[in-house]
């Protein structure tokens, strides 16, 4: 859904909710890592639709978005049948890029289950090169980004990976 009233931008955006499915369960009897990313991808779709980067916009303008970097943190396991919800915020943006952050919560117990930080680029599909978004989309993205900057930046944004040394 595209933003119709810029004064009603949710901070953060409630982007996706679902339930852990049987086929999402791995040998450890919890949600497999691939399905966390799938659920986060559904949340990305909702964010993109919210700012106007819909399938229709992409098809009509011969553009798309490519994820170019991603970080996933698994905090607590989710098990079969458990409900979850994802909140999304834009951390930063430009006329060609979106930096966003998803937080997945257990829907009933409210604990943080996982996070997903993504950098996506707006692409011209004819040249397969990074390209600016349409001006109206840029305006929507900038507005949402500005509204989301009123939130505290999550501690896991920009994290590095490595083995902790004593």
Residue frames as qw, qx, qy, qz and C-alpha x, y, z in Angstrom:
[[0.000, 0.890, 0.455, 0.000, 0.00, 0.00, 0.00],
 [0.401, 0.419, -0.021, 0.814, 1.34, 3.42, -0.90],
 [0.195, -0.388, -0.460, 0.774, 1.36, 6.24, 1.60],
 [0.070, 0.722, 0.546, 0.419, -1.67, 8.44, 1.10],
 [0.271, -0.931, -0.038, -0.243, -1.16, 10.78, 4.06],
 [0.569, 0.427, -0.483, 0.509, 2.46, 11.50, 4.98],
 [0.278, -0.552, 0.398, -0.678, 1.36, 12.52, 8.48],
 [0.870, -0.250, 0.202, -0.373, 0.30, 8.96, 9.32],
 [0.606, 0.450, -0.651, 0.083, 3.57, 7.10, 8.78],
 [0.874, -0.473, -0.094, -0.059, 3.76, 4.28, 11.36],
 [0.241, 0.700, -0.579, 0.342, 6.95, 4.42, 13.43],
 [0.111, -0.293, 0.799, 0.513, 7.94, 1.64, 13.10],
 [0.632, 0.153, -0.388, -0.654, 5.91, 0.00, 10.35],
 [0.678, -0.080, 0.687, -0.249, 4.08, -3.19, 11.35],
 [0.298, 0.504, -0.585, -0.561, 5.20, -4.92, 8.19],
 [0.636, 0.091, -0.710, -0.288, 4.36, -8.62, 8.52],
 [0.531, -0.319, 0.635, -0.462, 2.92, -11.19, 10.86],
 [0.716, 0.184, -0.597, -0.311, 2.63, -14.93, 10.57],
 [0.834, -0.382, 0.322, -0.234, 2.85, -18.32, 12.23],
 [0.105, -0.512, 0.835, 0.172, 5.73, -20.79, 12.14],
 [0.839, 0.229, -0.202, -0.451, 4.69, -23.48, 9.64],
 [0.928, -0.197, 0.316, 0.009, 5.43, -27.22, 9.85],
 [0.826, 0.447, 0.060, 0.338, 7.65, -27.09, 6.74],
 [0.120, 0.876, -0.263, 0.386, 9.71, -24.32, 8.39],
 [0.717, -0.613, 0.313, -0.114, 10.90, -26.61, 11.21],
 [0.470, 0.607, -0.640, 0.039, 14.43, -28.04, 11.05],
 [0.736, -0.005, -0.656, 0.166, 16.23, -30.93, 12.79],
 [0.195, 0.106, -0.571, 0.790, 16.57, -28.80, 15.95],
 [0.146, -0.605, -0.781, 0.053, 12.78, -28.65, 16.23],
 [0.032, -0.719, -0.219, 0.659, 12.67, -24.88, 15.70],
 [0.516, 0.831, 0.123, -0.169, 12.29, -22.45, 12.80],
 [0.793, 0.106, 0.249, 0.546, 15.04, -22.95, 10.20],
 [0.271, -0.493, 0.095, 0.821, 17.30, -19.98, 9.38],
 [0.135, 0.159, 0.629, 0.749, 16.07, -19.84, 5.78],
 [0.142, -0.673, -0.688, -0.233, 12.50, -19.22, 6.89],
 [0.272, -0.702, -0.229, 0.617, 13.46, -16.31, 9.12],
 [0.169, -0.267, 0.397, 0.862, 14.89, -14.71, 5.97],
 [0.012, -0.411, -0.773, -0.484, 11.72, -15.62, 4.05],
 [0.205, -0.784, -0.559, 0.178, 9.54, -13.92, 6.67],
 [0.262, -0.607, 0.038, 0.750, 11.85, -10.90, 6.63],
 [0.157, 0.030, 0.613, 0.774, 11.54, -10.82, 2.84],
 [0.080, -0.667, -0.710, -0.212, 7.74, -10.65, 3.18],
 [0.269, -0.793, -0.274, 0.472, 8.28, -7.68, 5.51],
 [0.273, -0.307, 0.369, 0.834, 10.56, -6.08, 2.90],
 [0.072, 0.397, 0.725, 0.558, 7.81, -6.48, 0.31],
 [0.187, -0.807, -0.554, 0.089, 5.39, -4.71, 2.66],
 [0.310, -0.644, 0.018, 0.699, 7.86, -1.85, 3.23],
 [0.217, -0.068, 0.557, 0.799, 8.45, -1.46, -0.49],
 [0.023, -0.591, -0.723, -0.356, 4.72, -1.49, -1.23],
 [0.265, -0.786, -0.409, 0.381, 4.20, 1.10, 1.52],
 [0.210, -0.619, 0.172, 0.737, 6.63, 3.54, -0.09],
 [0.577, 0.677, -0.010, -0.457, 5.38, 2.86, -3.62],
 [0.077, 0.514, -0.808, -0.279, 8.07, 0.41, -4.81],
 [0.788, 0.125, 0.460, -0.389, 5.32, -2.02, -5.78],
 [0.586, 0.073, 0.732, 0.338, 5.44, -4.73, -8.42],
 [0.420, 0.801, 0.422, 0.067, 3.33, -2.49, -10.68],
 [0.037, -0.950, 0.210, 0.227, 5.78, 0.42, -10.32],
 [0.466, -0.466, 0.668, 0.346, 8.72, -1.89, -11.03],
 [0.576, 0.330, 0.702, 0.258, 7.13, -3.48, -14.09],
 [0.308, 0.905, 0.294, -0.019, 5.86, -0.19, -15.54],
 [0.013, -0.957, 0.271, 0.108, 9.22, 1.56, -15.07],
 [0.865, 0.351, -0.303, 0.190, 11.48, -1.42, -15.88],
 [0.010, 0.642, -0.574, 0.508, 13.17, -1.14, -12.50],
 [0.819, -0.340, -0.461, -0.014, 13.59, -3.32, -9.44],
 [0.348, -0.802, 0.409, -0.261, 15.42, -3.49, -6.14],
 [0.799, 0.186, -0.536, 0.197, 18.36, -5.72, -5.30],
 [0.684, -0.720, 0.114, 0.023, 19.48, -6.59, -1.79],
 [0.567, 0.661, -0.409, 0.272, 23.24, -6.00, -1.81],
 [0.229, 0.302, -0.747, 0.546, 24.04, -6.63, 1.84],
 [0.714, -0.466, -0.279, -0.441, 22.27, -8.34, 4.70],
 [0.108, 0.302, -0.791, 0.521, 22.85, -9.18, 8.34],
 [0.722, -0.403, -0.393, -0.403, 20.61, -11.58, 10.29],
 [0.010, -0.352, 0.747, -0.564, 20.82, -12.04, 14.05],
 [0.664, -0.329, -0.625, -0.245, 19.02, -14.91, 15.76],
 [0.175, -0.510, 0.463, -0.704, 18.19, -14.04, 19.36],
 [0.486, -0.064, 0.749, -0.445, 15.63, -16.63, 20.54],
 [0.023, 0.046, 0.920, 0.388, 14.13, -19.60, 18.79],
 [0.625, 0.107, 0.051, -0.772, 10.61, -19.80, 17.42],
 [0.264, -0.038, 0.964, -0.019, 8.83, -23.16, 17.39],
 [0.070, -0.288, -0.831, -0.470, 6.04, -24.80, 15.43],
 [0.195, -0.699, -0.670, -0.159, 2.75, -22.89, 15.54],
 [0.319, -0.577, -0.280, 0.697, 4.12, -19.86, 17.33],
 [0.290, 0.883, 0.319, 0.186, 2.91, -16.52, 16.04],
 [0.510, -0.291, 0.038, 0.808, 5.33, -13.71, 15.27],
 [0.263, 0.931, 0.253, -0.018, 5.20, -10.14, 14.05],
 [0.635, 0.066, 0.122, 0.760, 7.79, -8.00, 12.30],
 [0.014, -0.942, -0.145, 0.301, 8.38, -4.29, 12.75],
 [0.683, 0.309, 0.234, 0.620, 10.36, -2.40, 10.12],
 [0.090, -0.919, -0.061, 0.380, 12.08, 0.94, 10.04],
 [0.633, 0.670, -0.034, 0.387, 14.08, 2.82, 7.45],
 [0.653, -0.514, -0.047, 0.554, 17.48, 3.63, 8.91],
 [0.123, -0.571, 0.290, 0.758, 18.74, 5.68, 5.97],
 [0.643, 0.573, 0.503, 0.079, 17.98, 6.38, 2.32],
 [0.127, -0.420, 0.358, 0.824, 19.18, 8.11, -0.80],
 [0.596, 0.449, -0.106, -0.658, 17.69, 8.51, -4.25],
 [0.617, 0.365, -0.657, -0.232, 19.13, 5.08, -5.15],
 [0.438, 0.095, -0.849, 0.281, 19.30, 3.11, -1.90],
 [0.647, -0.573, -0.054, -0.501, 17.35, 2.02, 1.16],
 [0.292, 0.232, -0.816, 0.442, 18.90, 0.86, 4.44],
 [0.662, -0.402, -0.098, -0.624, 16.26, -0.80, 6.60],
 [0.049, 0.250, -0.874, 0.414, 15.99, -2.91, 9.71],
 [0.707, -0.298, -0.445, -0.463, 13.45, -5.59, 10.65],
 [0.164, -0.295, 0.784, -0.522, 12.76, -6.85, 14.18],
 [0.622, -0.183, -0.673, -0.356, 10.85, -10.13, 14.59],
 [0.302, -0.309, 0.591, -0.681, 8.97, -10.55, 17.87],
 [0.109, -0.254, -0.959, 0.063, 7.12, -13.49, 19.37],
 [0.245, -0.468, -0.380, -0.759, 3.52, -12.30, 19.04],
 [0.651, -0.613, -0.405, -0.194, 2.33, -13.50, 22.44],
 [0.737, -0.482, -0.194, 0.433, 5.42, -13.31, 24.67],
 [0.134, 0.991, -0.003, 0.010, 6.84, -10.18, 22.96],
 [0.610, -0.544, 0.380, 0.434, 10.47, -11.34, 23.03],
 [0.349, 0.754, -0.406, -0.381, 12.82, -10.38, 20.23],
 [0.938, 0.048, 0.342, 0.034, 13.40, -13.52, 18.14],
 [0.685, 0.103, 0.368, 0.620, 15.56, -12.18, 15.30],
 [0.111, 0.828, -0.010, -0.549, 16.66, -9.08, 13.42],
 [0.685, 0.349, 0.453, 0.450, 17.47, -8.43, 9.78],
 [0.043, -0.777, 0.111, 0.618, 19.42, -5.45, 8.47],
 [0.669, 0.403, 0.524, 0.340, 19.37, -4.92, 4.70],
 [0.004, 0.588, -0.238, -0.773, 20.82, -2.53, 2.16],
 [0.592, 0.485, 0.628, 0.139, 18.87, -2.51, -1.12],
 [0.124, -0.338, 0.338, 0.869, 19.64, -0.65, -4.30],
 [0.585, 0.625, 0.290, -0.427, 17.16, 0.64, -6.88],
 [0.439, -0.202, 0.706, 0.517, 18.07, -0.91, -10.24],
 [0.541, 0.511, -0.237, -0.624, 17.37, -0.14, -13.89],
 [0.802, -0.008, 0.596, -0.048, 16.51, -3.59, -15.26],
 [0.727, 0.686, 0.011, 0.006, 17.44, -2.70, -18.85],
 [0.335, 0.762, -0.486, 0.265, 21.02, -1.73, -17.95],
 [0.862, -0.322, -0.359, 0.156, 21.14, -3.77, -14.72],
 [0.398, 0.252, -0.314, 0.824, 22.79, -0.80, -13.05],
 [0.193, -0.541, -0.555, 0.601, 21.93, 1.24, -9.99],
 [0.063, 0.456, 0.394, 0.796, 19.53, 4.05, -10.90],
 [0.153, -0.036, 0.386, -0.909, 17.55, 6.77, -9.11],
 [0.142, 0.488, 0.840, -0.189, 13.99, 6.13, -8.01],
 [0.053, 0.668, 0.475, 0.571, 11.18, 8.13, -9.59],
 [0.040, 0.370, -0.260, 0.891, 10.81, 11.54, -7.90],
 [0.650, -0.438, -0.085, -0.615, 7.46, 10.68, -6.27],
 [0.905, -0.194, -0.362, 0.112, 8.93, 7.46, -4.85],
 [0.488, 0.241, -0.383, 0.746, 12.00, 9.36, -3.61],
 [0.266, -0.471, 0.124, -0.832, 9.69, 11.78, -1.82],
 [0.841, -0.373, -0.196, -0.340, 7.77, 8.96, -0.14],
 [0.841, -0.013, -0.384, 0.380, 10.96, 7.14, 0.88],
 [0.278, 0.363, -0.312, 0.833, 12.52, 10.35, 2.24],
 [0.486, -0.500, 0.029, -0.716, 9.43, 11.14, 4.25],
 [0.917, -0.304, -0.238, -0.102, 9.24, 7.68, 5.81],
 [0.715, 0.155, -0.366, 0.575, 12.97, 7.75, 6.50],
 [0.014, 0.471, -0.243, 0.848, 12.69, 11.12, 8.21],
 [0.702, -0.464, -0.042, -0.539, 9.79, 9.91, 10.36],
 [0.946, -0.155, -0.267, 0.099, 11.66, 6.72, 11.30],
 [0.493, 0.380, -0.392, 0.677, 14.76, 8.69, 12.31],
 [0.408, -0.608, 0.170, -0.659, 12.71, 9.90, 15.28],
 [0.945, -0.298, -0.105, -0.089, 13.11, 6.36, 16.69],
 [0.449, -0.689, 0.558, 0.115, 16.19, 5.23, 18.58],
 [0.565, 0.512, -0.611, -0.210, 18.59, 3.43, 16.29],
 [0.967, -0.229, -0.040, -0.105, 18.62, -0.31, 17.12],
 [0.468, -0.709, 0.509, 0.139, 21.86, -1.47, 18.76],
 [0.763, -0.002, 0.598, 0.246, 22.39, -4.19, 16.15],
 [0.543, 0.835, 0.084, -0.021, 22.48, -1.79, 13.18],
 [0.347, 0.831, -0.419, 0.117, 25.88, -1.91, 11.51],
 [0.747, -0.517, 0.416, -0.040, 27.13, -4.78, 13.62],
 [0.374, 0.578, -0.713, -0.132, 30.19, -6.75, 12.66],
 [0.974, -0.137, -0.085, -0.161, 30.59, -10.48, 12.93],
 [0.391, 0.570, -0.660, 0.294, 33.47, -12.24, 14.61],
 [0.760, -0.289, -0.550, 0.191, 34.59, -14.46, 17.45],
 [0.344, -0.892, 0.103, -0.275, 34.74, -12.69, 20.80],
 [0.659, 0.245, -0.519, 0.486, 38.20, -12.79, 22.31],
 [0.587, -0.714, -0.328, 0.194, 38.78, -12.45, 26.07]]
